[in-house]
């Protein structure tokens, strides 16, 4: 059975969340180097009504900021678990390697760091006191962060990745705020109560004004803290009003919200934890929505959230999910993994996606995504900045304009760049069927072509510090060789 797909608008919510996408940008979005995030809490009011321990780090890769100081890159909130901190995300989130913006908020201590999604021993108000102003208001906190990001020109879709207590907050953000997708590890939806904690953005289950939310869930069947089958949990300090849904009920609740079918397609995959196996459950959903659960057999609370599932390490799995959601959304700033050796030809006069040239000649058909006048010659007027621009097909100027941007020109194939003929199809120029011996991903010098080849479906979209994509430099490992060139 397929449930209705039509969702009402979120007018009740959106009047609380001014989105300045279509108005003048107050301040331009700034980028920062890897491992040097910006202290958003020091330059804005996002920590108003929080304690002095409040901290929000903003991590913006240079490739995510357009020439006008705005960005359409996905914005990913990373939410630590109870007792955790935001420090580790600075080095390990990986947003700089996937062209996404990272937001790393720090939860309040009560007494250990965490999020106010249930009873806390040092809360001053009852959990049912929605008018309370002394306890952490997590919905308002995240709303202020989003408002600040929008005012700076960050226009991308919102995502949240959380584990345990952080996953509980991720569910709540999906319910109450316009998040496009959430990754929830070792925590499902609450069955009750309907609301808890201060403020208006405190509902625990999807409502009539909740938008369509893609969900990637990872749950262990032997979790003694957050039971897979639901019910009470020790994290609620004996408060009987707090009851967890079973994981299946939680997924079906999201399915009803998203207009998805109720019977998932189940595939068995390997797991690095528990008994070594997991069920990958994929629900049939309308275009633009993804609803998936990994049922990790024997997985416990401490290890399930970091499991390798099938061929995916956990961070790869999370980013793959976000990229797939983005592929059906309004923005798609990150190149998708290569699905076939050669791009399908497109009949002229419709231009096909630009393919990066393999020599030291600028691609005459390339132009920046903001203007058709932003060609390689225009890039050459300010190469230090403009060689980082992208086309609408996510080809970087540094790759498409090697004569302008790359004095060393890594590729030496002397043949001219293929251009669209006046009529008929025009295939992508052939790639040399070999892997570069010197290419390495920009995040780690050991991420060479051989490493890319271990998981090409994800890693072939990586790039090096010069902006050269793995799918170009590692043609053999990525399967992007032209068959004629390899014969």
Secondary structure, DSSP 8 states (H G I E B T S, - for coil): -B--------HHHHTTS---TTS--SS------TT--EEHHHHSSTTTTS-TT--EEEE--GGG--TTS-B-S-EEEEE--TT--SHHHHHHS-HHHHT-EEEEE--EESSSEE--SS--TT-SS-TT-TT-SSS--HHHHHHHHHHHHHHHTB-S-EEEEEETHHHHHHHHHHHHS--SEEEEES---EEE-SB-SSSSS-BSS--TT----EEEEEEETT-SSS-TT-B--GGGTT-TT-EE--HHHHHHHHHHHHT-BSS-EEEEEEBSSTTSEEEEEE----TT--EEEEEETT--TTTGGG--BTTB-HHHHHHHHHHHHHHTSS---S-----SSS-----TTS-------SSSS--TT---TT-TT--HHHHHTTHHHHTT-B-TTS-BHHHHTHHHH-TT-S----S------SSS--------SSB-SS---TT-TT--HHHHHHTHHHHTT-B-TTS-BHHHHBHHHHT---HHHH-
